[in-house]
């Protein structure tokens, strides 16, 4: 069955579309000529026509059914010299008919099972889609929204589409979701690569290895552990050794004056021989050692200052320290510690110079220098990586994007893996249901084939000939009949009683009636023998054109019987019908399908109208909106708020004319003069001007035109006429029921 129809951007249907929703087994459409009924039937007949590219049919369970349309073009398509035969069940035995009916019932059971399984699959698909949508929103907020501020370019091309982003997440997760990176390192790389295109940077170049080596040589010089003493061959040496005051004596020696005064006792006790002994004691090796100590101390000062200077220059290179990721604060702390060490070492060395007879320990500066050199080496490694990145800029960007995705996938591993596991469960469930659907479809196809074979053996076009001729005779069409074509197999011809062809000489009413009888056979069969027992949808578009009242009643009865006995009760292969008409009588007769029941669950009603050359479709669901022509006028007056002044005025005239003529009353100048203003009097006069004219009658058609602001004024005057004529109760009743 058809669930809904969308009429869009064709003929008088607008670009935003008109929707026919919740279609039932039986669907009635009322609308005047030119309102858009035939556009619907033409679309249903030829859905692939280019003018209907924007229109759409939604089928129940997505299972299309053959649509057979009766409209103005039906006669042109079929009523030629040779009319294509309609296959129906022929002279079959009771057993053959019962066997065929049994297979049809079995087919219906299998079809219900197929529909049930299909619905179950669709439900599972809906659950899966809901799960996908929920996950889509989750990863959008948790991954993209929380990280795009840091890694905007990583999500390039994905920020405008949640579905695309979700699919990218799954693809990236399956590619890799293990990462050793940190968010900070990725952010730093991102800032370098995506802020501006980076430039290469020179490494931190300091040539200090020779300085370090020289410092190490001085620090390890054996002089620091050597006890330096004077000449042992001098007689005074025994006293100096005994007193262990060689450094004191040597220092005092520099204060001996030329007059022989002792710097210690300040007496003229220094003889020439004693002075010779002192000089001899401190001459030779002793003096060489003293000189060596002085020299290496000065050298140590000079080299350490130079080393400190070069090491200090590193932190002044902001670009290198930044790209090299050098911790300048830590570096300066280590540098200060090295400076302090050098000062301390020089102090110790100077003490040795003053007291050469003592041993001293010189601290090793190598470890502290190495700490600084190591920091510089790490920074240079980072600079080299940076330069490699610059040399391979595009590749590095790609690598960074991959690394960011790996990090994010690792970070959200639990969320994504849970989702993938859920999808796997959905796939297994769908696969199991689909397997059942496939098996059910195979059984259904097998039954359909058996029905085809059985039907093919017992179908014939002759029953159609007999049925149409029987109806023609029964309803008084006795001057022609339908007979099998003598020239073409499985075809008909329309002949007069004298054997001449009547195809081109039928009156419009005769052609309409016989074409409708011919169409009704489609409800029982098909032009294709293989589709005699196929399900179908019927569409009737104004089947009563050019029929007199008697035949119109007959056609209405036939349609009513088709609806009640075949479609609603399920006694035929027609599962749904759409009836479109502009004739109130036919609409009322055909829609009166179940005694006096006012509302039927499987019968729905619509009204099609056209305003400003735009068709609209109003749904009335179970409530039949068409009563009588008179009631219809009241309904149009009440519900069609878009009607023009001309249309509204005409409707009001016809209501007044009909109602007061039936009552035998005249609406004259007395009523006109009862209105206070000249404008209201003119309006009243225009409304009653047609009464007793005799040239107008209540129309069966609705006509809708444009809208103006004067309509409400006319409606008020219209109401006042009933009030002043003392018929307000009738007005209230009709407006309430409309």
TATA-V18845 format. One record per backbone hydrogen bond with DSSP energy under -1.0 kcal/mol. CO is the residue of the C=O (numbers start at 0). NH is the residue of the N-H. E is the energy in kcal/mol with one decimal. If there is no record, write none. Layout:
# TATA-V18845
co = <CO;CO>
nh = <NH;NH>
e = <E;E>
This chain:
# TATA-V18845
co = <0;2;3;4;5;6;9;11;13;17;19;24;25;26;27;28;29;31;35;36;37;38;39;40;41;45;48;49;51;55;57;57;58;59;65;67;69;70;72;73;74;77;82;86;87;89;92;93;94;95;96;97;98;99;100;101;102;103;104;105;106;107;108;109;110;111;112;113;114;115;116;117;118;119;120;121;122;123;124;125;126;127;128;129;130;131;132;133;134;135;136;137;138;138;139;143;143;146;146;151;152;154;157;160;161;162;163;164;165;166;167;168;169;170;171;181;182;183;184;185;186;187;188;189;190;205;207;208;209;210;211;212;213;214;215;217;220;221;223;233;234;235;236;237;238;239;239;244;245;246;247;248;251;252;256;259;261;266;266;270;271;272;273;274;275;276;277;280;283;284;285;286;287;288;289;290;291;292;293;294;295;296;297;298;299;300;301;302;303;304;305;306;307;308;313;315;316;317;318;319;320;325;326;327;328;329;330;331;332;333;334;335;336;337;338;339;340;341;342;343;344;345;346;347;348;349;350;354;355;364;365;366;367;368;369;370;371;372;373;374;375;376;377;378;379;380;381;382;383;384;385;386;387;389;391;392;393;394;395;396;397;398;399;400;401;402;403;404;405;406;407;409;411;412;413;414;415;416;417;418;419;420;421;422;423;424;425;426;427;428;429;430;431;432;433;434;435;436;437;438;439;440;441;442;443;444;445;446;447;448;449;450;451;452;457;459;460;461;462;463;464;465;466;467;468;469;470;471;472;475;480;482;489;490;491;492;493;494;495;499;501;506;507;508;509;510;511;512;513;514;515;518;520;520;525;527;530;535;536;537;538;539;543;547;548;549;550;551;552;553;554;555;556;557;558;559;560;561;562;565;565;572;575;576;577;578;579;580;582;583;584;585;586;590;593;599;601;603;604;605;606;608;610;613;615;617;619;620;627;628;629;630;631;632;633;634;635;638;639;643;644;645;646;647;648;649;650;651;652;653;654;655;656;657;658;659;667;668;671;676;677;678;679;680;681;682;683;687;689;707;709;710;711;712;713;714;715;716;717;718;719;720;721;722;726;727;728;729;730;731;732;733>
nh = <59;22;57;19;55;17;12;614;8;6;4;576;603;578;605;580;607;34;39;40;41;42;43;44;45;48;51;52;54;5;2;3;61;62;536;538;540;73;76;77;78;79;491;525;459;91;96;97;98;99;100;101;102;103;104;105;106;107;108;109;110;111;112;113;114;115;116;117;118;119;120;121;122;123;124;125;126;127;128;129;130;131;132;133;134;135;136;137;138;139;140;141;142;143;144;146;147;149;150;154;155;157;160;164;165;166;167;168;169;170;171;172;173;174;175;185;186;187;188;189;190;191;192;193;194;207;211;212;213;214;215;216;217;218;219;220;223;224;359;236;237;239;240;241;242;243;244;248;249;250;251;252;254;255;259;269;265;261;268;274;275;276;277;278;279;280;281;230;287;288;289;290;291;292;293;294;295;296;297;298;299;300;301;302;303;304;305;306;307;308;309;310;311;312;316;317;320;321;322;323;325;327;330;331;332;333;334;335;336;337;338;339;340;341;342;343;344;345;346;347;348;349;350;351;352;353;354;357;227;368;369;370;371;372;373;374;375;376;377;378;379;380;381;382;383;384;385;386;387;388;389;390;391;392;395;396;397;398;399;400;401;402;403;404;405;406;407;408;409;410;411;412;415;416;417;418;419;420;421;422;423;424;425;426;427;428;429;430;431;432;433;434;435;436;437;438;439;440;441;442;443;444;445;446;447;448;449;450;451;452;453;454;455;456;89;87;464;465;466;467;468;469;470;471;472;473;474;476;475;477;494;492;84;484;82;482;501;480;498;495;504;510;511;512;513;514;515;516;517;518;519;521;523;524;86;530;533;574;67;577;69;579;546;551;552;553;554;555;556;557;558;559;560;561;562;563;564;566;567;570;571;535;537;26;539;28;541;30;586;587;588;589;590;592;596;602;25;27;619;29;617;615;613;610;608;606;622;604;631;632;633;634;635;636;637;638;639;640;642;647;648;649;650;651;652;653;654;655;656;657;658;659;660;661;662;664;671;672;674;680;681;682;683;684;685;686;687;690;692;710;713;714;715;716;717;718;719;720;721;722;723;724;726;725;730;731;732;733;734;735;736;737>
e = <-3.2;-2.4;-2.7;-3.2;-1.9;-2.7;-3.1;-2.9;-2.6;-2.8;-2.2;-2.9;-2.3;-3.1;-2.2;-2.5;-3.1;-1.8;-1.1;-1.9;-2.8;-1.9;-2.4;-1.8;-2.4;-1.2;-2.0;-1.6;-1.2;-2.9;-3.3;-1.5;-1.8;-1.6;-2.9;-2.2;-3.1;-1.5;-2.2;-1.9;-2.8;-1.7;-3.4;-1.7;-3.0;-2.5;-2.5;-2.8;-2.5;-2.3;-2.9;-2.4;-2.1;-2.2;-2.4;-2.4;-2.6;-2.5;-2.3;-2.5;-2.7;-2.4;-2.3;-2.8;-3.1;-2.7;-2.6;-2.6;-2.9;-2.2;-2.5;-2.8;-2.6;-2.2;-2.6;-2.6;-2.5;-2.5;-2.9;-2.7;-2.3;-2.6;-2.9;-2.4;-2.5;-2.8;-2.2;-2.2;-2.9;-1.5;-1.8;-3.2;-2.0;-1.7;-2.6;-1.2;-2.5;-1.2;-2.7;-1.1;-1.5;-2.2;-1.1;-2.1;-2.7;-2.4;-1.9;-2.3;-2.0;-2.2;-2.8;-2.6;-2.3;-1.5;-2.4;-2.0;-2.4;-2.2;-2.2;-2.6;-2.7;-1.9;-2.5;-3.1;-1.3;-1.1;-2.8;-2.3;-2.3;-2.7;-2.4;-2.0;-2.3;-2.8;-1.6;-1.4;-1.3;-1.3;-3.1;-2.1;-1.1;-2.1;-2.8;-2.2;-2.9;-1.6;-1.3;-2.8;-2.9;-1.8;-2.3;-2.1;-2.2;-1.2;-1.3;-2.5;-1.8;-3.2;-2.8;-2.4;-1.8;-2.0;-2.3;-2.4;-2.6;-2.4;-1.9;-2.1;-1.8;-2.3;-2.2;-2.5;-2.3;-2.4;-2.1;-2.3;-2.6;-1.9;-2.0;-2.5;-2.5;-2.4;-2.5;-2.9;-2.6;-2.2;-2.1;-2.7;-2.7;-2.3;-2.3;-2.7;-2.3;-1.4;-1.6;-1.2;-2.5;-2.2;-2.9;-2.9;-2.6;-1.5;-2.4;-2.8;-1.9;-2.3;-2.4;-2.6;-2.0;-1.9;-2.3;-2.4;-1.8;-2.6;-2.3;-2.3;-2.7;-2.5;-2.0;-2.1;-2.7;-2.5;-1.7;-1.5;-1.8;-1.5;-2.3;-1.8;-1.8;-2.3;-2.7;-1.8;-1.4;-2.6;-3.0;-1.7;-2.1;-2.4;-2.5;-2.2;-2.6;-2.1;-2.1;-2.3;-2.5;-2.2;-2.5;-2.7;-2.3;-2.5;-2.4;-2.4;-1.5;-1.1;-2.9;-2.2;-2.2;-2.6;-2.8;-2.7;-2.4;-2.6;-2.8;-2.4;-2.6;-2.3;-2.7;-2.9;-2.4;-2.5;-2.0;-1.1;-2.3;-2.6;-1.8;-1.6;-2.5;-2.2;-1.9;-2.4;-2.1;-1.8;-2.3;-2.6;-2.2;-2.3;-3.0;-2.6;-2.1;-2.3;-3.2;-2.0;-1.6;-2.3;-2.8;-2.2;-2.6;-2.9;-2.2;-2.0;-2.6;-3.0;-2.0;-2.3;-2.7;-2.3;-2.0;-2.7;-2.4;-2.7;-2.9;-3.2;-2.7;-1.4;-4.2;-2.6;-1.4;-2.5;-2.6;-2.5;-2.3;-2.2;-2.1;-2.5;-2.3;-2.3;-1.8;-2.9;-1.3;-1.3;-2.8;-2.6;-2.3;-3.2;-3.0;-2.9;-3.3;-2.4;-1.9;-3.4;-1.2;-2.8;-2.2;-2.3;-2.5;-2.1;-1.7;-2.3;-2.4;-2.2;-2.4;-2.1;-1.1;-1.9;-3.3;-2.3;-1.5;-2.1;-3.2;-2.3;-3.6;-3.5;-1.5;-2.8;-1.9;-1.8;-3.1;-2.3;-2.2;-2.5;-2.6;-2.5;-2.6;-2.5;-2.4;-2.6;-2.4;-2.2;-3.2;-1.3;-1.1;-2.0;-2.5;-1.8;-3.4;-3.0;-3.7;-2.0;-2.4;-2.7;-2.8;-2.9;-2.0;-1.9;-2.1;-1.4;-2.4;-2.7;-2.9;-2.2;-2.7;-2.8;-1.6;-2.4;-2.3;-2.2;-2.2;-2.0;-2.8;-1.8;-1.6;-2.4;-2.5;-2.2;-2.0;-3.0;-1.7;-1.6;-1.2;-2.7;-2.8;-2.3;-2.3;-2.4;-2.4;-2.2;-2.2;-2.5;-2.9;-2.6;-2.7;-2.2;-1.5;-1.9;-1.5;-2.8;-1.4;-3.1;-1.4;-2.0;-2.3;-2.2;-2.6;-2.7;-2.2;-1.5;-1.6;-1.1;-2.5;-1.1;-1.8;-2.4;-1.9;-2.1;-2.7;-2.2;-2.1;-1.9;-1.2;-1.8;-3.3;-1.7;-3.8;-1.5;-1.8;-2.9;-2.4;-2.6;-2.4;-1.8;-2.2;-1.5>
